[in-house]
Amino acid sequence: ENDTYFVYFYETGNEQCEEVNDDIKKTLSGHSNLYFFNIEDTTLKAGKNFDYKNVTNYKDITIKQVPMLIHVENKKIDHVYYKASDIKKALE
C-alpha cells in the first residue's frame, strides 16, 4: 500500500545481522512502513545475481546476502544496503 517503505532481510544467529538488528528496530520501528523477513522462513531466492532495478514483486527479489536493507519508493527499489556497516550508516 505505502509508496515508501523499508524491507529488512536477516537470519537468526548471523553475527552481522545481530550487530544491526537493534539499530534497525530502534531507528525504523516507529515507521509503519518497515517489513522484516527472516530468510530462514521464506521461499525467496538466494544468489549472487541481483538485478533490483525492475523488480515490482518481492517474490522476484534475490537475496544476495544478509543483513540486507531495501528502500522502496514509488513501488520501485530505490536503494539496497548490504553490509551491517552500510546499514548503520544509512540509519544515521
C-alpha positions as CSV (number, residue, x, y, z in Angstrom):
1,E,0.0,0.0,0.0
2,N,2.6,2.5,1.1
3,D,4.7,4.1,-1.7
4,T,7.8,4.4,0.5
5,Y,9.0,1.6,2.8
6,F,11.9,-0.4,4.0
7,V,12.3,-4.2,3.8
8,Y,14.9,-5.8,6.1
9,F,16.3,-9.3,5.4
10,Y,18.1,-11.1,8.2
11,E,19.0,-14.6,9.5
12,T,18.8,-15.8,13.1
13,G,22.2,-16.4,14.7
14,N,24.0,-14.4,12.0
15,E,26.6,-12.2,13.7
16,Q,26.3,-9.4,11.1
17,C,22.5,-9.4,11.5
18,E,22.7,-9.3,15.2
19,E,25.0,-6.4,15.1
20,V,22.4,-4.3,13.2
21,N,19.0,-5.7,14.3
22,D,18.6,-3.4,17.3
23,D,19.6,-0.4,15.3
24,I,17.0,-1.2,12.7
25,K,14.3,-1.7,15.4
26,K,15.2,1.5,17.3
27,T,15.6,3.7,14.2
28,L,12.8,2.4,11.9
29,S,10.3,0.7,14.1
30,G,8.3,3.9,14.6
31,H,7.5,3.7,10.9
32,S,4.6,1.6,9.9
33,N,6.5,1.1,6.6
34,L,9.1,-1.4,7.8
35,Y,8.9,-5.1,6.9
36,F,11.1,-7.9,8.4
37,F,12.0,-11.1,6.6
38,N,13.8,-13.9,8.3
39,I,15.3,-15.6,5.2
40,E,15.0,-19.0,7.0
41,D,11.2,-18.6,7.0
42,T,10.8,-17.6,3.4
43,T,11.0,-19.1,-0.1
44,L,12.9,-16.1,-1.6
45,K,15.7,-17.0,-3.9
46,A,19.3,-16.6,-2.7
47,G,22.2,-16.0,-5.1
48,K,24.7,-13.5,-6.3
49,N,22.8,-12.3,-9.4
50,F,20.7,-9.5,-8.0
51,D,19.1,-7.1,-10.5
52,Y,16.7,-5.0,-8.5
53,K,16.1,-2.2,-10.9
54,N,13.0,-3.8,-12.5
55,V,11.6,-5.8,-9.5
56,T,8.0,-5.0,-8.8
57,N,7.1,-8.0,-6.6
58,Y,9.0,-9.1,-3.5
59,K,8.9,-12.7,-4.7
60,D,11.2,-11.7,-7.6
61,I,13.9,-10.5,-5.2
62,T,17.1,-12.5,-5.0
63,I,18.8,-12.3,-1.6
64,K,22.5,-11.6,-2.2
65,Q,23.5,-11.7,1.5
66,V,22.2,-10.8,4.9
67,P,21.8,-8.4,6.5
68,M,20.2,-6.6,3.6
69,L,18.0,-3.5,3.8
70,I,16.0,-2.3,0.8
71,H,14.4,1.1,0.5
72,V,11.4,1.2,-1.9
73,E,10.0,4.4,-3.2
74,N,7.1,4.8,-5.7
75,K,6.9,1.0,-6.0
76,K,10.5,0.7,-7.2
77,I,13.6,-0.4,-5.3
78,D,15.4,2.9,-4.7
79,H,18.5,1.6,-2.8
80,V,19.9,-1.6,-1.4
81,Y,22.2,-1.7,1.7
82,Y,24.2,-5.0,2.0
83,K,26.5,-4.9,5.0
84,A,25.9,-4.2,8.6
85,S,28.3,-1.2,8.4
86,D,26.4,0.2,5.3
87,I,23.0,-0.3,7.0
88,K,24.3,1.5,10.2
89,K,25.5,4.5,8.0
90,A,22.1,4.6,6.3
91,L,20.3,4.8,9.6
92,E,22.3,7.7,10.9
